[in-house]
Amino acid sequence: MMKRLCSCFAQLHEDESGQGLVEYVLVVALLVFTAVAMMTNVAGDISSVFSKVHSTLTSVLAIT
């Protein structure tokens, strides 16, 4: 398995057409990193909103 993987990497290293593939992979990795970072921030905001709704509903239900 490792020989096959090394063979694939060696072939890509010798083949110049693989350079375009590497550039696309780097762009996709950057997009994925950005999306994950943004989703982390959005998840925190959503959690905050649900906490506020929970506390509001708890206080309203405690009154009645």
N, C-alpha and C positions, 0 to 999 in steps of 0.2 A: 504494500500500500504506500509506504513512504517512498520507495523507488519510483513508483508511478507519479506521485505528487512532485517529486524533484524533477522528474523527466518533463512534466508539464511546465514547471517553472522555467526549466532550461530552454524549452522550446519557445516559450513566450519571450524570454530574454533575447533570443536570437532573432525572433521575428519582429520586425519593426511595426507591423500592423497592430500589434498588441498595445502600442503606446496610446492609441485612441481609446482603447478599452479601459486602460488605467485612468485616463482623464475622466471618462464617464463615471467610473467607480468612485473617484474622488469627489465629483460633483454630487453624486447620489448620497455618499456618506455625509457630506456637508449638509445636504437637505434633511437627511434623517436626524442628524445631530440637532439642527435648528428646530425641527418639528418636535422632537422629544423635549427640548428645553422649553419650548412654548407650551406644550401640553402640561408640563410640570407646573408652570405658573398658572395656567388655566385651572388645573386640578385644585390648586390651593385656593383660588378665588371661588370655585364652586363649593368647596368644603366650607368656606367662610359663610357663603350665602345659606347653605343648608343649616349651619349652626345657628344663624340668626333666625331662620324660619322656625327651627326647633324651639329656641328659647321663647319666641313670640307665641307660638302655639301652646307651649307649656304654661306661660303666664296667663293666657286667655282661658285655658281650660281650668286653671286653678281658681279663677274668679268665679266661674259658673258652677 
